[in-house]
């Protein structure tokens, strides 16, 4: 039951252009909106240019696209996304900072960033990332934390309930180890 309204499927198009193996199946309508099931298989991603009319269709998903770009081969260029500066946080600045903390080369621009992919280095044990109260940044950094072998912390994750109340539970059901902790 994933919404596949063409105005909101930019992330699917982006990940497919990066080489992601995603297929939409069982397409149907629910309450007048197109929905489907998305089958995802592990695949190698490559850097691409993301700009123009793709941006409005993926504006809220660009923080997690930046995480995917950190694992892609080559450079991913995100432009025309100046709106990210005035969301719940400065998503360009925040994500650029956090990716750099993971050892990823990021060049920040007023309207986006270039991300030189590769495998991010594991954060130092107990690395702490702050969501700055931004649900998209919180979810993106939790996703970034799925790959390293070392523990990392993302603070201020209560904001996730704004857009995906079951996010942590869903990740846990998929086998991810996520635990709540108190701020220091």
C-alpha positions in Angstrom: 0.0 0.0 0.0 2.7 2.5 -1.0 1.4 5.7 -2.6 2.6 5.9 -6.2 1.0 9.2 -7.2 3.3 10.4 -10.0 3.8 13.8 -8.2 5.4 11.8 -5.3 7.4 9.1 -7.0 10.6 11.1 -7.6 12.6 8.9 -5.1 11.6 5.8 -7.0 12.7 7.4 -10.3 16.0 8.6 -8.7 16.9 5.2 -7.2 16.1 3.4 -10.5 18.3 5.9 -12.4 21.1 5.2 -9.8 20.8 1.5 -10.7 18.5 0.5 -7.9 16.5 -2.6 -8.5 13.0 -1.5 -7.6 9.8 -2.8 -9.2 6.2 -1.6 -8.5 3.8 -4.5 -8.5 0.1 -5.0 -7.6 -0.9 -1.5 -8.8 -4.4 -0.5 -7.7 -6.4 2.4 -6.4 -7.2 3.1 -2.8 -9.5 6.0 -1.9 -9.0 7.4 -5.3 -5.2 7.4 -5.1 -2.8 5.0 -6.9 -0.9 2.6 -4.7 1.2 -0.4 -5.2 3.7 -2.8 -3.6 7.4 -2.1 -4.1 9.8 -5.0 -4.5 13.4 -3.9 -3.7 16.5 -6.0 -4.4 20.0 -5.3 -3.3 21.9 -3.5 -6.1 25.0 -1.4 -6.7 24.2 2.3 -7.1 26.0 4.9 -9.2 26.1 8.6 -8.9 23.8 10.7 -11.1 22.6 14.3 -11.6 19.4 15.1 -9.7 17.9 18.4 -10.7 15.1 20.2 -12.6 11.6 18.8 -12.5 12.7 15.7 -10.5 13.3 17.9 -7.4 9.7 18.8 -6.5 8.7 15.1 -6.9 11.4 14.1 -4.3 12.0 17.2 -2.2 11.2 15.5 1.1 13.1 12.4 0.3 16.4 14.1 -0.7 18.0 13.6 2.7 17.7 9.8 2.4 18.8 10.1 -1.3 21.9 11.8 0.0 22.5 8.7 2.2 22.1 6.5 -0.8 24.5 8.7 -2.8 27.1 8.2 0.0 27.1 4.5 -0.9 26.9 4.9 -4.7 29.9 4.7 -7.0 30.8 8.1 -8.4 29.5 11.6 -7.7 25.8 12.4 -7.2 24.9 16.0 -8.0 21.8 17.5 -6.3 20.8 20.9 -7.6 17.7 23.2 -7.8 16.8 22.1 -4.2 17.2 25.5 -2.4 13.9 24.8 -0.7 15.7 22.3 1.5 17.4 25.2 3.3 14.0 26.3 4.8 12.4 23.1 5.8 12.2 22.0 9.5 16.0 22.4 9.4 18.6 23.4 6.8 18.5 19.9 5.3 21.4 20.7 2.9 23.7 21.9 5.6 22.7 19.3 8.2 23.0 16.3 5.8 26.3 17.7 4.4 27.7 17.9 7.9 26.6 14.5 8.9 27.8 12.8 5.7 31.2 14.5 6.2 31.3 13.1 9.7 31.0 9.7 8.1 34.0 10.4 5.9 32.1 11.2 2.7 33.4 14.0 0.5 30.6 16.6 0.2 30.6 20.0 -1.5 27.8 22.1 -0.4 26.1 24.7 -2.7 23.3 27.2 -2.1 20.8 24.9 -3.9 22.2 21.5 -3.3 25.4 19.4 -2.9 27.8 17.1 -4.7 28.3 13.8 -2.9 31.3 11.6 -3.8 30.2 8.1 -3.1 32.0 5.1 -1.8 31.5 3.3 1.4 31.2 5.7 4.3 33.7 4.9 7.0 32.2 3.6 10.2 31.5 6.4 12.7 33.6 6.3 15.8 31.9 4.1 18.5 29.1 6.1 20.0 29.0 8.8 17.3 26.2 11.2 17.9 24.1 12.8 15.2 21.5 15.4 15.9 18.3 15.6 13.8 17.7 19.2 14.8 14.0 18.3 15.2 13.7 17.4 11.5 11.9 14.1 11.0 13.4 13.6 7.5 17.0 14.1 8.8 16.3 11.8 11.8 15.0 9.0 9.5 17.8 9.5 7.0 20.5 9.2 9.7 18.9 6.1 11.2 19.0 4.6 7.7 22.7 5.7 7.5 23.3 3.9 10.8 22.1 0.5 9.5 25.3 -0.2 7.6 28.1 0.4 10.0 29.2 -2.3 12.4 29.6 0.2 15.2 26.9 1.8 17.3 25.9 5.3 16.6 23.2 7.6 18.1 20.7 9.9 16.5 19.1 12.3 19.0 15.8 14.1 18.8 14.0 11.3 16.9 10.5 11.9 18.5 9.9 14.2 15.5 9.7 11.1 13.2 6.1 10.6 14.4 5.3 13.7 12.3 5.4 11.7 9.1 6.0 8.0 9.9 4.9 7.0 13.4 5.8 3.4 12.9 9.2 4.0 11.4 11.4 2.5 14.2 9.0 -0.4 14.7 9.1 -1.1 11.0 12.9 -1.2 10.9 12.9 -3.4 14.0 10.5 -5.8 12.4 12.9 -6.0 9.4 15.7 -7.1 11.8 17.4 -3.8 12.5 18.6 -3.2 16.0 17.4 0.2 17.2 17.1 1.1 20.8 15.9 4.3 22.4 18.3 6.1 24.7 18.2 9.1 26.9 20.1 12.3 26.0 23.3 12.8 27.8 
